[in-house]
Amino acid sequence: MRIKKISEVIGLRVYTDSGDYFGEVEEANLSENKIDGWRIRVSGSMMSMISGARGVIIPHQFVKAINDIFVISKSALPSQEQAMEEVSE
């Protein structure tokens, strides 16, 4: 198994585990010298799914794989209903 540097991960294309293109990795969030989460710049087609937000933080526990692409669990994303509730509150 080859370990990647964070600098090699920045800019990778992000896909959900169901194969949907989600966006690109912008940066890593560190806590106590460990990766806590990833800031993802959301693609235009996915913005509507998350109420128009341009980016999201995905906790590292939802990352399935990192290689030539970055794969996240779709369960990490808010559902359309959750996103609408958060906007209305």
C-alpha positions in Angstrom: 0.0 0.0 0.0 1.4 3.4 -1.0 0.9 6.3 1.3 -0.1 9.5 -0.3 1.0 13.0 0.8 -1.8 15.5 1.4 -0.3 17.6 -1.4 -0.9 14.7 -3.8 -4.6 14.5 -2.8 -5.5 18.2 -3.2 -7.2 18.7 -6.6 -8.3 15.0 -7.0 -11.8 14.5 -8.4 -14.3 13.2 -5.8 -16.9 10.6 -6.6 -19.5 9.0 -4.4 -19.5 5.2 -3.9 -22.4 5.0 -6.3 -20.3 6.6 -9.1 -21.6 10.2 -9.1 -19.1 12.9 -9.7 -19.2 15.2 -6.6 -16.4 17.7 -6.9 -12.7 18.2 -6.1 -10.6 18.1 -2.9 -9.7 21.6 -1.8 -7.9 20.9 1.5 -7.5 18.6 4.5 -8.6 19.5 8.0 -6.2 18.4 10.7 -6.8 17.7 14.3 -4.0 16.6 16.6 -1.8 15.8 13.7 -4.4 13.5 12.1 -6.8 14.1 9.2 -10.2 14.9 10.6 -12.0 15.8 7.4 -11.7 17.0 3.8 -13.1 20.2 2.3 -14.6 19.4 -1.1 -15.5 22.0 -3.7 -18.8 20.8 -5.0 -19.5 20.5 -8.8 -22.3 22.5 -10.3 -24.6 19.5 -10.9 -24.4 18.5 -7.2 -24.9 22.0 -5.7 -28.7 21.6 -6.0 -28.5 18.5 -3.8 -26.9 20.4 -1.0 -28.9 23.6 -1.2 -26.5 25.5 -3.5 -23.5 25.3 -1.2 -20.2 25.6 -3.0 -18.3 23.3 -0.7 -18.7 20.8 2.2 -16.6 19.2 4.8 -16.6 15.4 4.6 -15.4 13.7 7.8 -12.5 11.4 7.0 -14.4 8.3 8.3 -16.6 8.6 5.2 -13.7 8.3 2.8 -13.8 4.9 1.1 -10.7 5.2 -1.1 -7.9 7.5 -2.2 -5.9 6.8 -5.3 -6.2 8.4 -8.7 -9.7 9.6 -7.6 -11.2 10.2 -4.2 -14.2 8.0 -3.2 -16.6 9.0 -0.5 -19.7 7.3 1.0 -22.9 8.8 -0.4 -24.3 8.5 3.2 -22.0 11.4 4.1 -24.0 13.7 2.0 -27.2 15.4 3.3 -30.3 14.2 1.6 -32.4 16.7 -0.3 -34.9 16.8 2.6 -32.2 17.4 5.2 -30.8 20.2 3.2 -34.2 21.9 2.8 -34.8 21.6 6.6 -31.4 23.2 7.4 -32.2 26.1 5.1 -35.6 26.7 6.6 -34.3 26.7 10.2 
